[in-house]
Amino acid sequence: LQGKWYEQEKSKVRNALLQVAPQGKNIHSLNMLMRLRQISNHPLLADPKSDIPSGKYEEVVSCLEQLLLSAQKALIFSSFVSHLAIYEDWCQKEKIKYVSLTGATTLEGRQRAVEQFQNNQDVSFFFISLKAGEVGLNLTAASYVLLLDPWWNPFTERQAIGRAHRMGQQHKVNVIRFVSHNTLEEKIIHLQQSKKELSEHLIEE
């Protein structure tokens, strides 16, 4: 159902872009692409009333359950705060302790969340939005980094992973990416690879 809806929306996007005047195409294109990314993650992000299940949600929850069973701590990143909120709701229902960090988090709240994750063994997950996680976070208690959706800029993704790779890290850090098959997310992964190869080539030159 999720894949069928995605394909329907993709066709609408294609038809809409063909009808938009050139001067308005950039903003319209970004909005349309954002909608496709949201559907790739969870239909609820694009339509709060949707009852269409999310394959990615099932995979992520399964992964979180396995991490809990093995007593592993994880950083969980998404570029959508509303996406993280879905898993925070799941944690609340399952009575799982977690902390979160978004652009709306105060400096005091930020410091408190870091301290709880680093020092409290009962706090298993740290949900972090892309923009909020860009600056100075030292989260060496994590042995896993989960990337719920790919980002256009591969260096931003690398920066997020680097939150767990800090001085004093005692664990092997495992990175898991969740990418919906046959969607815009796969194209973003290919774009990331092209940017990475271009960057490496320029550095070598």
C-alpha positions as CSV (number, residue, x, y, z in Angstrom):
1,L,0.0,0.0,0.0
2,Q,2.8,2.4,0.9
3,G,4.6,1.7,-2.4
4,K,1.4,2.1,-4.4
5,W,0.6,5.5,-2.8
6,Y,4.2,6.6,-3.4
7,E,3.9,5.7,-7.2
8,Q,0.6,7.6,-7.4
9,E,2.2,10.7,-5.8
10,K,5.2,10.5,-8.0
11,S,3.0,10.6,-11.1
12,K,1.2,13.6,-9.7
13,V,4.6,15.3,-9.0
14,R,5.7,14.7,-12.5
15,N,2.5,16.0,-14.1
16,A,2.5,19.1,-11.8
17,L,6.0,20.1,-12.6
18,L,5.3,20.0,-16.3
19,Q,2.6,22.6,-15.7
20,V,4.5,25.0,-13.4
21,A,5.9,28.2,-14.8
22,P,9.7,28.2,-14.8
23,Q,9.9,31.1,-12.3
24,G,8.0,29.0,-9.7
25,K,9.4,25.6,-10.4
26,N,12.3,25.6,-7.9
27,I,10.2,26.1,-4.7
28,H,7.4,23.8,-6.1
29,S,9.9,21.1,-6.9
30,L,11.4,21.2,-3.4
31,N,7.9,20.9,-1.8
32,M,7.0,18.0,-4.1
33,L,10.3,16.2,-3.4
34,M,9.8,16.7,0.3
35,R,6.4,15.0,0.1
36,L,7.9,12.0,-1.6
37,R,10.6,11.8,1.0
38,Q,7.9,11.9,3.7
39,I,5.9,9.1,2.2
40,S,9.1,7.0,1.8
41,N,9.5,7.3,5.6
42,H,6.0,7.0,6.9
43,P,2.6,7.9,5.3
44,L,1.7,9.7,8.5
45,L,4.3,12.4,7.7
46,A,2.5,13.4,4.5
47,D,-1.1,12.7,5.8
48,P,-1.7,12.6,9.6
49,K,-5.0,10.8,9.0
50,S,-3.4,8.1,6.9
51,D,-3.9,4.5,8.0
52,I,-1.4,3.1,5.4
53,P,1.3,1.0,7.2
54,S,5.0,1.8,6.8
55,G,7.4,-0.9,5.9
56,K,10.3,1.2,7.1
57,Y,8.6,1.7,10.5
58,E,8.3,-2.1,10.9
59,E,12.0,-2.5,10.1
60,V,13.1,0.3,12.5
61,V,11.0,-1.0,15.4
62,S,12.4,-4.5,14.8
63,C,15.9,-3.1,15.0
64,L,15.2,-1.1,18.1
65,E,13.8,-4.2,19.8
66,Q,17.0,-6.1,19.0
67,L,19.1,-3.3,20.4
68,L,17.1,-3.4,23.6
69,L,17.6,-7.1,23.9
70,S,21.3,-6.8,23.6
71,A,21.5,-3.7,25.9
72,Q,22.9,-1.5,23.2
73,K,22.7,2.3,23.1
74,A,21.9,4.1,19.8
75,L,21.8,7.5,18.3
76,I,18.8,7.8,15.9
77,F,18.9,10.6,13.3
78,S,16.3,11.9,10.9
79,S,15.9,15.1,9.0
80,F,12.2,15.2,10.0
81,V,11.3,15.9,13.7
82,S,7.8,14.5,13.0
83,H,9.5,11.2,11.9
84,L,11.4,11.0,15.2
85,A,8.2,11.7,17.1
86,I,6.6,8.5,15.7
87,Y,9.4,6.4,17.4
88,E,9.3,8.5,20.5
89,D,5.6,7.6,20.8
90,W,6.5,3.9,20.4
91,C,9.0,4.2,23.2
92,Q,6.4,5.8,25.5
93,K,3.9,3.1,24.8
94,E,6.6,0.4,25.5
95,K,7.9,2.3,28.6
96,I,11.4,2.6,27.1
97,K,13.6,5.4,28.3
98,Y,14.9,7.8,25.8
99,V,16.1,11.4,25.3
100,S,15.7,13.7,22.3
101,L,17.2,16.8,20.7
102,T,15.6,19.1,18.1
103,G,16.1,22.7,17.1
104,A,13.5,23.6,19.7
105,T,15.6,22.2,22.6
106,T,17.1,24.8,25.0
107,L,20.8,24.8,25.8
108,E,20.0,23.5,29.3
109,G,17.7,20.8,27.8
110,R,20.5,19.8,25.4
111,Q,23.1,19.4,28.2
112,R,20.6,17.4,30.3
113,A,19.8,15.1,27.5
114,V,23.5,14.4,26.7
115,E,24.3,13.7,30.4
116,Q,21.4,11.3,30.7
117,F,22.3,9.4,27.6
118,Q,26.0,9.2,28.5
119,N,25.6,8.4,32.2
120,N,22.3,6.6,32.6
121,Q,22.4,3.0,31.4
122,D,18.6,2.8,31.4
123,V,18.4,5.5,28.6
124,S,18.8,3.4,25.5
125,F,18.0,5.8,22.6
126,F,18.9,9.3,21.7
127,F,16.6,10.8,19.0
128,I,18.3,13.7,17.2
129,S,17.1,15.9,14.3
130,L,19.6,16.6,11.5
131,K,20.0,20.4,12.2
132,A,20.1,20.0,16.0
133,G,22.9,17.4,15.8
134,E,25.4,19.4,13.7
135,V,27.2,21.2,16.6
136,G,29.5,19.7,19.2
137,L,27.9,16.6,20.6
138,N,30.1,14.0,22.3
139,L,28.0,10.8,22.6
140,T,30.5,8.0,23.1
141,A,28.0,5.8,25.0
142,A,26.4,4.9,21.7
143,S,27.5,1.7,19.9
144,Y,24.9,2.1,17.1
145,V,24.0,5.0,14.8
146,L,20.7,4.7,13.0
147,L,20.0,6.9,10.0
148,L,16.3,6.8,9.3
149,D,16.4,8.7,6.0
150,P,19.3,9.6,3.6
151,W,20.3,13.3,3.3
152,W,21.3,15.2,0.2
153,N,24.7,16.1,1.7
154,P,26.9,13.1,2.5
155,F,29.2,15.2,4.7
156,T,26.3,16.1,7.0
157,E,25.6,12.4,7.3
158,R,29.2,11.7,8.1
159,Q,29.1,14.5,10.7
160,A,26.1,12.8,12.4
161,I,27.9,9.5,12.5
162,G,30.9,11.3,14.0
163,R,28.9,12.1,17.1
164,A,29.7,8.6,18.4
165,H,33.2,8.6,17.0
166,R,34.8,10.8,19.7
167,M,37.8,10.8,21.9
168,G,37.2,8.2,24.6
169,Q,35.0,5.9,22.5
170,Q,35.3,2.3,23.9
171,H,32.9,0.6,21.6
172,K,32.8,-0.5,18.0
173,V,30.3,1.8,16.3
174,N,27.9,0.2,13.9
175,V,26.0,2.4,11.4
176,I,22.6,1.2,10.0
177,R,20.9,3.1,7.2
178,F,17.2,2.7,6.4
179,V,16.4,3.3,2.7
180,S,13.0,2.6,1.1
181,H,13.3,0.6,-2.1
182,N,12.4,2.1,-5.5
183,T,11.9,5.6,-4.0
184,L,13.6,9.0,-4.1
185,E,15.7,7.8,-1.2
186,E,17.7,5.4,-3.4
187,K,18.4,8.3,-5.8
188,I,19.7,10.4,-2.9
189,I,22.1,7.6,-2.0
190,H,23.4,7.6,-5.6
191,L,23.8,11.4,-5.5
192,Q,25.7,11.1,-2.2
193,Q,28.1,8.6,-3.8
194,S,28.7,10.9,-6.8
195,K,29.4,13.9,-4.4
196,K,31.8,11.7,-2.4
197,E,33.7,10.5,-5.5
198,L,33.9,14.1,-6.8
199,S,35.2,15.3,-3.5
200,E,37.8,12.5,-3.3
201,H,38.9,13.2,-6.8
202,L,39.4,16.9,-6.1
203,I,41.4,16.2,-3.0
204,E,43.6,13.8,-4.8
205,E,44.2,16.4,-7.6
